[in-house]
Amino acid sequence: MIPDYWVGPLTAVAIFLAGQIILFFAFLWRQSLMVRSIQESMTNSAKSFEKFCESNQSALQVIHDRINADRKRLDRHADRLDEHGRQISHINGVLGVHNRRQEQTIG
């Protein structure tokens, strides 16, 4: 059996150790709450980032569509300019022939 003079100190040590164990589990519980909070925060951040990316993706698609429409319109203008250039070349050729005929008739 334990001598009487050891009962007080052993009881104090037992109470101290029980308190330390309770504090340790309270610390673990608090840490788990913090981890859960951080996980929720990261999940919310990821969701908001996904929404941000989706909205930017649609905006980028609109810009891409506008650029393609502008490119097609510029291609049509270039085709018209090419046609006008061919017409001007033809007119210059006709005028050149006409001028040579006039020079021959005058000269």
Secondary structure, DSSP 8 states (H G I E B T S, - for coil): ---HHHHHHHHHHHHHHHHHHHHHHHHHHHHHHHHHHHHHHHHHHHHHHHHHHHHHHHHHHHHHHHHHHHHHHHHHHHHHHHHHHHHHHHHHHHHHHHHHHHHHHH-
